[in-house]
Amino acid sequence: MRSILEKQGIDPETAKMAADLSGGSVALALELADADATSERREFIEAALAALGGADLGPAVALSDARARDKQVLHDRLSALLAHFAAIGRSTVGTQPAEATRAARRHEIVARAIDELERNGSPALVLEAMWRG
């Protein structure tokens, strides 16, 4: 999938993220390969990781305020975060089991947040619950 996207002129990093999020659908991968949306997904992941590493919920609240307006956009960003944790888990399971376990826990929390969002949860409340773990 990734090589198909790269042959279409999509940069490797964008192609990887689109392939990871597409669930095997080439049409969806092409749709997800938008450079601006990919950049926003990366920014969301970086902000989420900073919030997770913070000693208080301040960064998480700021992220929630900035990202909780549109359910579809939030779903897209949370799906990217979910794929990020899945990739970490896969890459560390054999060599760093503690890191893989942490990634699995975070993956579970994000998956619950997506589930709540899909069940018509308020984006702001879904994010708040996710940060509280």
C-alpha positions as CSV (number, residue, x, y, z in Angstrom):
1,M,0.0,0.0,0.0
2,R,2.7,2.4,1.0
3,S,4.6,1.8,-2.2
4,I,1.5,2.5,-4.3
5,L,1.1,5.8,-2.6
6,E,4.7,6.7,-3.0
7,K,4.4,5.9,-6.8
8,Q,1.6,8.5,-6.8
9,G,4.1,11.1,-5.7
10,I,3.2,11.1,-2.0
11,D,6.1,11.6,0.3
12,P,7.2,8.4,2.3
13,E,6.1,9.7,5.8
14,T,2.7,10.8,4.6
15,A,2.3,7.5,2.7
16,K,3.2,5.5,5.8
17,M,0.6,7.3,7.9
18,A,-2.1,7.0,5.3
19,A,-1.4,3.3,4.8
20,D,-1.5,2.7,8.6
21,L,-4.9,4.4,8.9
22,S,-6.5,3.1,5.7
23,G,-7.3,-0.4,6.9
24,G,-6.1,-1.9,3.6
25,S,-8.2,0.4,1.4
26,V,-6.3,2.0,-1.4
27,A,-9.1,4.5,-2.0
28,L,-9.1,5.5,1.7
29,A,-5.3,5.7,1.8
30,L,-5.3,8.1,-1.2
31,E,-7.9,10.2,0.6
32,L,-5.9,10.2,3.8
33,A,-2.7,11.1,2.1
34,D,-3.5,14.8,2.1
35,A,-0.3,16.6,3.3
36,D,-2.1,19.2,5.4
37,A,-4.2,16.6,7.2
38,T,-1.2,14.5,7.8
39,S,0.7,17.4,9.3
40,E,-2.3,18.1,11.6
41,R,-2.3,14.4,12.6
42,R,1.4,14.6,13.5
43,E,0.8,17.8,15.5
44,F,-2.0,16.1,17.3
45,I,0.1,13.1,18.1
46,E,3.0,15.3,19.3
47,A,0.6,17.4,21.5
48,A,-1.0,14.2,22.9
49,L,2.4,12.7,23.8
50,A,3.5,16.0,25.4
51,A,0.2,16.0,27.4
52,L,0.8,12.4,28.5
53,G,4.3,13.2,29.6
54,G,3.1,16.3,31.6
55,A,2.9,16.3,35.4
56,D,-0.5,18.0,35.3
57,L,-3.5,18.1,33.0
58,G,-2.8,21.6,31.7
59,P,-1.4,20.5,28.3
60,A,-4.2,17.9,27.9
61,V,-6.8,20.6,28.6
62,A,-5.2,22.9,26.1
63,L,-5.2,20.1,23.5
64,S,-8.8,19.3,24.3
65,D,-9.8,22.9,23.8
66,A,-8.0,23.2,20.6
67,R,-9.1,19.9,19.0
68,A,-12.6,19.2,20.3
69,R,-14.7,21.1,17.8
70,D,-15.4,18.7,15.0
71,K,-16.2,15.0,15.7
72,Q,-15.0,13.7,12.4
73,V,-11.7,15.6,12.6
74,L,-11.3,14.4,16.2
75,H,-12.1,10.8,15.2
76,D,-9.4,11.1,12.5
77,R,-6.8,12.5,14.9
78,L,-7.6,9.8,17.6
79,S,-7.3,7.1,14.9
80,A,-3.8,8.4,14.1
81,L,-2.9,8.4,17.8
82,L,-4.3,4.8,18.0
83,A,-2.1,3.7,15.0
84,H,0.9,5.4,16.6
85,F,0.5,3.4,19.8
86,A,-0.1,0.2,17.8
87,A,3.2,0.8,15.9
88,I,5.1,1.4,19.1
89,G,3.7,-1.8,20.6
90,R,4.6,-3.8,17.5
91,S,8.1,-2.5,17.3
92,T,9.0,-2.9,21.0
93,V,7.2,-6.1,22.0
94,G,10.3,-8.3,21.5
95,T,12.9,-6.0,22.9
96,Q,11.3,-3.6,25.4
97,P,8.3,-5.3,26.9
98,A,7.6,-2.5,29.4
99,E,7.4,0.0,26.6
100,A,5.1,-2.3,24.6
101,T,2.9,-2.7,27.7
102,R,2.7,1.0,28.1
103,A,1.8,1.5,24.4
104,A,-0.9,-1.3,24.7
105,R,-2.5,0.5,27.7
106,R,-2.5,3.8,25.9
107,H,-3.9,2.1,22.8
108,E,-6.7,0.8,24.9
109,I,-7.5,4.2,26.3
110,V,-7.6,5.8,22.9
111,A,-9.7,3.0,21.5
112,R,-12.2,3.6,24.3
113,A,-12.2,7.3,23.5
114,I,-13.0,6.5,19.8
115,D,-15.8,4.2,20.9
116,E,-17.3,6.9,23.1
117,L,-17.0,9.4,20.3
118,E,-18.7,7.0,17.9
119,R,-21.6,6.5,20.4
120,N,-22.2,10.3,20.1
121,G,-20.1,11.4,23.1
122,S,-19.2,15.0,23.4
123,P,-15.7,15.5,21.9
124,A,-14.6,17.7,24.8
125,L,-15.8,15.1,27.4
126,V,-14.3,12.2,25.4
127,L,-10.9,13.9,25.4
128,E,-11.2,14.8,29.1
129,A,-12.0,11.2,30.0
130,M,-9.2,10.0,27.8
131,W,-6.6,12.2,29.6
132,R,-7.8,10.9,33.0
133,G,-7.2,7.4,31.8
